Amino acid sequence: MKVAMVYDYSRKKCGIKMYGDVLVGWLRKFGVNVSICDLKNQRYEDSVEAALCARRGDIVHTQHEFGLFKGHFGWTQLLYYTILKTLRKFHITTLHTVLTPSQALTNYIQFGLPYSKEKPWEAIRGLIISALSPFMPVLFSDKLIVHTVRGYELLPDWAKAKTEFIPHLSPTPSEAVLEKARQCGKKREVPKTIRVITPGFLRPTKRYDWAIHALVMLKKEGFEHPVEYTIIGTYQNEDGKIWFEYIKEFAEQVNEYTEKLGLRINVIEQFMDKRELIERACSSDVVLLPYSDPTQEASGILHDSLVCGKHIVVPEIGDVKNFPKAFYPFKFENPLETMKEALRRAFEELLKGNRCNPWALAYAYYTSADKVAKKHVELYSKVRSQIAQ
């Protein structure tokens, strides 16, 4: 049996590509015949071409995220899913983002409507499509995969019966990273400077300003140990570039006052491949992921950070509900205060000499790429039996 895996294969700067590449590699190691189809977002026709390419598979498996489909929050996916239904292919969709209609509408009003409000027809079309887009992959797929308990809870009740829970994979770490993790668990030492990092793509949904404010609040309350906060990554689009420039200027202004508090902020534009990103995360003491999007289902950067047992501060969404002990969560309802307290708890562990979070390593083991791939193989075998009947 052949599996046609559809994801963004061509774009280097894409988390879905990284995830798909790792998964396909492991599936092939386990003997699965996988053919890759590229779902680019450069032209509207790409959705059609990807669906036609998927004819090669007995099973079609799509790594889905609304940003992969050109148009208002993924409206061209309607073409894609309709063609697959016409071809009568058994279709599995991994939902890397689980949206409710209200969330999709909120996202469109915040990020899409400002660019189309002067064109009434486009604005109306965007509102309609945004309300419908969450239903398309859920309605047209024969099976769904979600990464988190929270993602499952967001699905409509009628879709839950065809949904499988398979966590987001944690990449196989290099021997050097594994050795760091081993040493980290053995020896206790307090870092001279606590190094906090936010790595990965620069985008407006990452609230670096929240992070800076929370760190300043913590220092002003009397936390005396030196702290260095580094934001590093590159942007995918114009929004990210504007946000990067704003944060860089903001950090420079803040640094004038925080140096005397023992807080230094660095903002660095640099593209990192998967290996470099993991090394950056592993060389830090705390990984801070200040996501502001409540639709976040799972995070590749979070799983990159798990493999070396980092102390991870992240919103109380997505993977946090799967394995709460692995993280230091903050709440959207009160992000600054709760982020500050999450950072304080992580810092206190470091000052005790605990450079690693053993629960993070435990969750990384549970979500290791080989184990996640085996869960996919089991699902394909079950589907193959259904098709044979």
WOMO-V199238 format. One record per residue. N is the residue number from 0. RES is the residue in three letters. D_LAST is the distance of its C-alpha to the last C-alpha in Angstrom with 1 decimal. Layout:
N,RES,D_LAST ; N,RES,D_LAST
This chain:
0,MET,14.7 ; 1,LYS,17.4 ; 2,VAL,18.3 ; 3,ALA,20.8 ; 4,MET,23.2 ; 5,VAL,25.3 ; 6,TYR,28.6 ; 7,ASP,32.4 ; 8,TYR,32.8 ; 9,SER,36.3 ; 10,ARG,38.4 ; 11,LYS,40.2 ; 12,LYS,41.2 ; 13,CYS,37.9 ; 14,GLY,36.4 ; 15,ILE,32.8 ; 16,LYS,33.5 ; 17,MET,34.8 ; 18,TYR,31.8 ; 19,GLY,29.4 ; 20,ASP,31.4 ; 21,VAL,31.4 ; 22,LEU,27.7 ; 23,VAL,26.8 ; 24,GLY,29.4 ; 25,TRP,27.9 ; 26,LEU,24.3 ; 27,ARG,25.6 ; 28,LYS,27.5 ; 29,PHE,24.4 ; 30,GLY,22.9 ; 31,VAL,20.7 ; 32,ASN,21.1 ; 33,VAL,22.5 ; 34,SER,24.1 ; 35,ILE,26.5 ; 36,CYS,27.2 ; 37,ASP,30.4 ; 38,LEU,30.7 ; 39,LYS,34.5 ; 40,ASN,36.5 ; 41,GLN,39.4 ; 42,ARG,38.4 ; 43,TYR,36.4 ; 44,GLU,34.7 ; 45,ASP,33.2 ; 46,SER,30.4 ; 47,VAL,29.4 ; 48,GLU,29.8 ; 49,ALA,27.6 ; 50,ALA,24.8 ; 51,LEU,25.3 ; 52,CYS,25.5 ; 53,ALA,22.1 ; 54,ARG,20.6 ; 55,ARG,20.8 ; 56,GLY,18.0 ; 57,ASP,14.2 ; 58,ILE,14.8 ; 59,VAL,18.1 ; 60,HIS,20.0 ; 61,THR,23.3 ; 62,GLN,26.2 ; 63,HIS,27.7 ; 64,GLU,31.3 ; 65,PHE,33.1 ; 66,GLY,35.9 ; 67,LEU,33.7 ; 68,PHE,33.5 ; 69,LYS,36.9 ; 70,GLY,38.4 ; 71,HIS,39.0 ; 72,PHE,36.7 ; 73,GLY,33.8 ; 74,TRP,33.8 ; 75,THR,32.6 ; 76,GLN,29.3 ; 77,LEU,28.6 ; 78,LEU,28.7 ; 79,TYR,26.4 ; 80,TYR,23.7 ; 81,THR,24.1 ; 82,ILE,23.7 ; 83,LEU,20.4 ; 84,LYS,19.1 ; 85,THR,20.5 ; 86,LEU,18.8 ; 87,ARG,15.4 ; 88,LYS,14.9 ; 89,PHE,13.1 ; 90,HIS,16.4 ; 91,ILE,17.8 ; 92,THR,21.5 ; 93,THR,24.0 ; 94,LEU,26.8 ; 95,HIS,30.0 ; 96,THR,31.8 ; 97,VAL,30.8 ; 98,LEU,33.1 ; 99,THR,33.8 ; 100,PRO,35.3 ; 101,SER,38.8 ; 102,GLN,38.6 ; 103,ALA,37.6 ; 104,LEU,40.5 ; 105,THR,42.9 ; 106,ASN,42.0 ; 107,TYR,42.5 ; 108,ILE,45.8 ; 109,GLN,47.0 ; 110,PHE,46.0 ; 111,GLY,45.1 ; 112,LEU,47.4 ; 113,PRO,50.6 ; 114,TYR,49.8 ; 115,SER,49.0 ; 116,LYS,51.1 ; 117,GLU,53.8 ; 118,LYS,51.3 ; 119,PRO,50.3 ; 120,TRP,47.4 ; 121,GLU,45.8 ; 122,ALA,46.4 ; 123,ILE,44.8 ; 124,ARG,41.8 ; 125,GLY,41.4 ; 126,LEU,41.6 ; 127,ILE,38.9 ; 128,ILE,36.5 ; 129,SER,37.2 ; 130,ALA,36.2 ; 131,LEU,32.9 ; 132,SER,31.9 ; 133,PRO,30.6 ; 134,PHE,27.9 ; 135,MET,26.6 ; 136,PRO,24.5 ; 137,VAL,23.5 ; 138,LEU,22.5 ; 139,PHE,20.8 ; 140,SER,18.7 ; 141,ASP,15.2 ; 142,LYS,16.5 ; 143,LEU,20.2 ; 144,ILE,22.2 ; 145,VAL,25.7 ; 146,HIS,28.4 ; 147,THR,30.4 ; 148,VAL,30.7 ; 149,ARG,32.8 ; 150,GLY,30.3 ; 151,TYR,27.8 ; 152,GLU,30.6 ; 153,LEU,31.4 ; 154,LEU,28.0 ; 155,PRO,27.8 ; 156,ASP,26.4 ; 157,TRP,23.5 ; 158,ALA,22.3 ; 159,LYS,22.6 ; 160,ALA,19.3 ; 161,LYS,17.4 ; 162,THR,20.1 ; 163,GLU,20.4 ; 164,PHE,23.9 ; 165,ILE,24.7 ; 166,PRO,28.5 ; 167,HIS,30.3 ; 168,LEU,31.1 ; 169,SER,34.6 ; 170,PRO,35.6 ; 171,THR,36.6 ; 172,PRO,40.4 ; 173,SER,42.8 ; 174,GLU,44.9 ; 175,ALA,47.9 ; 176,VAL,46.0 ; 177,LEU,44.9 ; 178,GLU,48.4 ; 179,LYS,49.7 ; 180,ALA,47.3 ; 181,ARG,48.6 ; 182,GLN,52.2 ; 183,CYS,51.6 ; 184,GLY,50.6 ; 185,LYS,53.5 ; 186,LYS,56.6 ; 187,ARG,57.9 ; 188,GLU,60.0 ; 189,VAL,60.9 ; 190,PRO,60.5 ; 191,LYS,63.8 ; 192,THR,62.0 ; 193,ILE,58.7 ; 194,ARG,56.6 ; 195,VAL,54.1 ; 196,ILE,51.7 ; 197,THR,49.4 ; 198,PRO,47.6 ; 199,GLY,45.2 ; 200,PHE,45.2 ; 201,LEU,48.1 ; 202,ARG,47.0 ; 203,PRO,48.5 ; 204,THR,45.8 ; 205,LYS,47.3 ; 206,ARG,50.4 ; 207,TYR,52.7 ; 208,ASP,55.6 ; 209,TRP,54.2 ; 210,ALA,54.1 ; 211,ILE,57.7 ; 212,HIS,59.0 ; 213,ALA,57.3 ; 214,LEU,58.9 ; 215,VAL,62.3 ; 216,MET,62.1 ; 217,LEU,61.4 ; 218,LYS,64.3 ; 219,LYS,66.7 ; 220,GLU,66.0 ; 221,GLY,67.5 ; 222,PHE,64.8 ; 223,GLU,67.0 ; 224,HIS,64.9 ; 225,PRO,64.5 ; 226,VAL,61.2 ; 227,GLU,59.9 ; 228,TYR,57.1 ; 229,THR,55.4 ; 230,ILE,53.1 ; 231,ILE,51.7 ; 232,GLY,49.2 ; 233,THR,49.1 ; 234,TYR,48.1 ; 235,GLN,45.3 ; 236,ASN,47.0 ; 237,GLU,50.3 ; 238,ASP,49.7 ; 239,GLY,49.3 ; 240,LYS,52.5 ; 241,ILE,54.5 ; 242,TRP,53.3 ; 243,PHE,54.2 ; 244,GLU,57.6 ; 245,TYR,58.2 ; 246,ILE,57.2 ; 247,LYS,59.2 ; 248,GLU,62.3 ; 249,PHE,61.7 ; 250,ALA,61.4 ; 251,GLU,64.7 ; 252,GLN,66.5 ; 253,VAL,65.2 ; 254,ASN,66.1 ; 255,GLU,69.8 ; 256,TYR,69.8 ; 257,THR,67.2 ; 258,GLU,68.7 ; 259,LYS,71.3 ; 260,LEU,68.6 ; 261,GLY,67.0 ; 262,LEU,64.0 ; 263,ARG,63.2 ; 264,ILE,60.5 ; 265,ASN,59.2 ; 266,VAL,57.1 ; 267,ILE,55.8 ; 268,GLU,53.9 ; 269,GLN,51.9 ; 270,PHE,48.5 ; 271,MET,46.8 ; 272,ASP,43.8 ; 273,LYS,41.5 ; 274,ARG,43.7 ; 275,GLU,46.9 ; 276,LEU,45.3 ; 277,ILE,44.4 ; 278,GLU,47.8 ; 279,ARG,49.5 ; 280,ALA,47.6 ; 281,CYS,48.4 ; 282,SER,52.1 ; 283,SER,52.5 ; 284,ASP,53.0 ; 285,VAL,51.1 ; 286,VAL,48.4 ; 287,LEU,48.8 ; 288,LEU,46.0 ; 289,PRO,47.7 ; 290,TYR,44.7 ; 291,SER,45.5 ; 292,ASP,42.2 ; 293,PRO,40.5 ; 294,THR,37.1 ; 295,GLN,37.1 ; 296,GLU,33.7 ; 297,ALA,34.4 ; 298,SER,37.0 ; 299,GLY,36.8 ; 300,ILE,40.6 ; 301,LEU,40.2 ; 302,HIS,37.8 ; 303,ASP,40.2 ; 304,SER,42.9 ; 305,LEU,41.1 ; 306,VAL,40.9 ; 307,CYS,44.7 ; 308,GLY,45.0 ; 309,LYS,46.9 ; 310,HIS,48.2 ; 311,ILE,46.1 ; 312,VAL,47.3 ; 313,VAL,44.7 ; 314,PRO,43.9 ; 315,GLU,42.4 ; 316,ILE,39.0 ; 317,GLY,35.8 ; 318,ASP,35.7 ; 319,VAL,38.7 ; 320,LYS,36.7 ; 321,ASN,34.3 ; 322,PHE,37.2 ; 323,PRO,40.5 ; 324,LYS,42.8 ; 325,ALA,42.0 ; 326,PHE,43.9 ; 327,TYR,47.0 ; 328,PRO,45.8 ; 329,PHE,47.9 ; 330,LYS,47.4 ; 331,PHE,47.3 ; 332,GLU,49.5 ; 333,ASN,52.4 ; 334,PRO,51.5 ; 335,LEU,54.9 ; 336,GLU,56.0 ; 337,THR,52.6 ; 338,MET,52.2 ; 339,LYS,55.7 ; 340,GLU,55.0 ; 341,ALA,51.8 ; 342,LEU,53.9 ; 343,ARG,56.6 ; 344,ARG,54.3 ; 345,ALA,52.9 ; 346,PHE,56.5 ; 347,GLU,57.7 ; 348,GLU,55.2 ; 349,LEU,56.5 ; 350,LEU,60.1 ; 351,LYS,59.3 ; 352,GLY,58.3 ; 353,ASN,54.5 ; 354,ARG,53.3 ; 355,CYS,49.6 ; 356,ASN,47.2 ; 357,PRO,45.4 ; 358,TRP,42.7 ; 359,ALA,41.9 ; 360,LEU,41.4 ; 361,ALA,39.2 ; 362,TYR,36.9 ; 363,ALA,37.0 ; 364,TYR,35.8 ; 365,TYR,32.9 ; 366,THR,31.9 ; 367,SER,32.7 ; 368,ALA,30.7 ; 369,ASP,29.1 ; 370,LYS,27.8 ; 371,VAL,26.5 ; 372,ALA,24.8 ; 373,LYS,23.1 ; 374,LYS,21.7 ; 375,HIS,20.2 ; 376,VAL,18.7 ; 377,GLU,17.2 ; 378,LEU,15.7 ; 379,TYR,14.3 ; 380,SER,12.7 ; 381,LYS,11.1 ; 382,VAL,10.0 ; 383,ARG,8.7 ; 384,SER,6.4 ; 385,GLN,5.3 ; 386,ILE,5.4 ; 387,ALA,3.8 ; 388,GLN,0.0
